[in-house]
Amino acid sequence: MVKQFRKWFAVIIFLFVIMFCILLIKNPTADSKNYSTIINKEQYIAMKASDYESNLNGKWRGFSNEQINKLSKLGEILYLDRNPPEVDPSKNYTILIWKHGPALERRHIKHYTEE
């Protein structure tokens, strides 16, 4: 057991030393001057006004017009960022939870109600 531990420890240390040597060969001077060149190589993409408008319409998800027309009201609220309908506080609503009913009822529904 101890021999296997020593063997794997030696292998890991050997690989670490090899990786460290490779990094030194690629970048012999590890000072702060090199970091600015790395940052400058990144490409920054400016957002166009048309892209912003398509994001507002939910086009950023890649839905076609046919898929958007097939969405339910809940799908429009979730995927197209439409405003939910007004809730009538005088009505009682039933929330149906099929698969994990009791656990979700305790966790979500009873937690936010007075009962």
C-alpha positions as CSV (number, residue, x, y, z in Angstrom):
1,M,0.0,0.0,0.0
2,V,2.7,2.4,1.0
3,K,4.8,1.5,-2.1
4,Q,1.8,2.2,-4.4
5,F,1.3,5.6,-2.7
6,R,5.0,6.5,-3.1
7,K,4.9,5.3,-6.7
8,W,1.8,7.5,-7.6
9,F,3.2,10.4,-5.6
10,A,6.4,10.2,-7.6
11,V,4.5,10.0,-10.9
12,I,2.4,13.1,-10.0
13,I,5.4,15.1,-8.9
14,F,7.2,14.1,-12.1
15,L,4.3,15.2,-14.3
16,F,4.1,18.5,-12.3
17,V,7.7,19.2,-12.9
18,I,7.4,18.4,-16.7
19,M,4.4,20.7,-17.0
20,F,6.2,23.5,-15.1
21,C,9.2,23.1,-17.4
22,I,6.9,23.3,-20.5
23,L,5.4,26.5,-19.1
24,L,8.8,28.0,-18.5
25,I,9.9,27.2,-22.1
26,K,6.8,28.7,-23.6
27,N,7.0,31.8,-21.4
28,P,10.4,32.3,-19.9
29,T,9.6,35.7,-18.4
30,A,6.6,35.5,-16.2
31,D,6.2,39.1,-15.4
32,S,3.1,41.4,-15.7
33,K,4.1,42.7,-19.1
34,N,2.8,39.6,-20.8
35,Y,-0.7,39.8,-19.3
36,S,-1.6,42.9,-21.1
37,T,-0.9,41.2,-24.5
38,I,-3.1,38.3,-23.6
39,I,-6.0,40.7,-22.7
40,N,-5.5,42.7,-25.9
41,K,-5.8,39.6,-28.0
42,E,-9.4,39.0,-26.9
43,Q,-12.1,40.1,-29.3
44,Y,-14.9,42.2,-27.9
45,I,-18.2,42.2,-29.8
46,A,-20.3,45.3,-29.8
47,M,-24.0,44.8,-29.8
48,K,-25.9,46.4,-32.7
49,A,-29.3,48.1,-32.2
50,S,-31.0,45.4,-34.3
51,D,-29.5,42.7,-32.1
52,Y,-30.9,44.5,-29.1
53,E,-34.4,44.7,-30.6
54,S,-34.3,41.0,-31.6
55,N,-33.4,40.2,-28.0
56,L,-36.5,42.0,-26.8
57,N,-38.6,39.9,-29.1
58,G,-37.2,36.7,-27.9
59,K,-35.2,36.0,-31.1
60,W,-32.0,35.4,-29.2
61,R,-33.2,31.9,-28.4
62,G,-33.2,31.0,-32.0
63,F,-36.9,30.3,-32.3
64,S,-38.5,30.5,-35.8
65,N,-41.7,32.4,-36.3
66,E,-43.5,29.1,-36.5
67,Q,-42.2,27.9,-33.2
68,I,-43.1,31.3,-31.6
69,N,-46.6,31.0,-32.9
70,K,-47.0,27.5,-31.4
71,L,-45.9,28.6,-27.9
72,S,-48.5,28.5,-25.1
73,K,-49.2,31.5,-22.9
74,L,-46.7,30.1,-20.3
75,G,-44.1,29.5,-23.0
76,E,-44.5,33.1,-24.2
77,I,-43.9,34.3,-20.6
78,L,-40.9,32.1,-20.0
79,Y,-39.2,32.2,-23.4
80,L,-40.2,35.5,-24.9
81,D,-40.1,37.5,-21.7
82,R,-43.7,38.7,-22.0
83,N,-45.4,40.1,-19.0
84,P,-47.6,37.7,-17.1
85,P,-51.4,38.4,-17.0
86,E,-52.9,40.2,-14.1
87,V,-53.9,38.0,-11.1
88,D,-57.3,38.5,-9.7
89,P,-56.8,38.3,-5.9
90,S,-60.5,37.5,-5.3
91,K,-60.2,34.2,-7.1
92,N,-58.9,30.9,-5.6
93,Y,-56.4,29.1,-7.8
94,T,-55.5,25.5,-7.8
95,I,-51.8,24.6,-8.3
96,L,-51.3,21.1,-9.6
97,I,-48.1,19.3,-8.9
98,W,-48.0,15.7,-10.2
99,K,-44.7,14.0,-9.7
100,H,-43.2,15.3,-6.5
101,G,-46.4,16.7,-5.0
102,P,-46.0,16.5,-1.2
103,A,-42.3,17.6,-1.2
104,L,-42.9,20.6,-3.5
105,E,-46.1,21.5,-1.6
106,R,-44.2,21.8,1.7
107,R,-41.2,23.5,0.1
108,H,-42.9,26.0,-2.2
109,I,-46.6,26.4,-1.6
110,K,-46.9,26.2,2.2
111,H,-43.7,28.2,2.7
112,Y,-45.3,31.2,1.0
113,T,-48.8,31.0,2.3
114,E,-50.3,31.8,5.7
115,E,-51.8,28.4,6.3
